[in-house]
Amino acid sequence: MAKLIEVYQSNIPYDAVVITRGGGAQTDFLIFDNYHIGRAVAKFPIPIITGIGHQKNETITDLMAHTQTKTPTKAADFIIAHNKSFEDEILSFQKTILIKSQQLFSSQFQILLSVNSTIVNITRDILNKYKDSLVQINQVTINTSKSILFNRKNELLGLSSQIVSKPKIILYNRINDIRNTINNLGTFKSLYLKNQRGYLGHYVSIIKMMSPENILKKGFAIVKSNNKITSNPDTILVGEDIEIILANTQITTTVKKKTKYDGKEFNI
Amino acid sequence: MEKNLTYEEAYIELASIAKDIENESVSVDVLAEKVKRASELITFCQTKLKSTESEVNKIIAQMENANK
């Protein structure tokens, strides 16, 4: 009992406690039927293995123990077998871990290889696409810029030739206009002068016809009041001396009477 | 020639002069002046085109060399 308490209080992490006792008289085993020992064995926190006496002996402690063996040798065999089994199990675990790890590594390695190859291929594809696109853009840029320059050159050439030729044409046309005008002047000069002479003659006849001399010859008279020609009878007063010019004769007379005249004799 | 004249501006002015001359809407009084201006603009445009062409050819050659 004291040993069990010592083991319990030692705080050493034992795996198990082995209680052994060689063979002997039945009375030698009475201690193992003790209630307190049996209770302590039953409630002990780590497994207790018993190997007490011979085949025939069975105590309360045996019944309360984690594992009961018949003899100390059997207890030792049990522990050795248990350890062997534990070792085998550990080794088996080790092997399994090794195999599984290798399998895992291998499969992961394969996955990595596959991912790597996919990334490489996709990257190459992308790069090729960009390269192709760049080549295309490059070609378009070259062609378009050349085409723009060519078009601009042609436009400029067109304007240049237009500007070179057209002013000459304009000047030629203007000179022709002047020549035509000169020719027209030559051609139409005589006719123009004749017409002008005709107009002049017409005006001369009108003026001659309207001259006072001709008017007087037609029987009309010029009336002068205060030595001034007048056509307003209101300025002539009764009793006033006036001059009447008829053809080539001047008559001086005195106004005797003024009468309103509304005859239509001279209305043509 | 103006300092900041661009090709486009020069070309527009040139086209306008050419149009006026084509339509014979230019008076003889300013015809010589217009033709002189047009000649200046043509020279400017030609120079600009030549320098641009030379520059573009140089760039294209560089691009082609880079692709080899």
Interface residues (C-beta under 8 A of the other chain):
Chain A: V135 N138 T141 I142 S145 K146 L149 R152 K153 E155 L156 L159 S160 Q162 I163 K166 P167 I170 L171 N173 R174
Chain B: Y7 Y11 L14 A15 I17 A18 I21 E22 E24 V26 V28 L31 K34 V35 A38 S39 I42 C45 Q46 L49 T52 E53 V56 I60 M63 N67
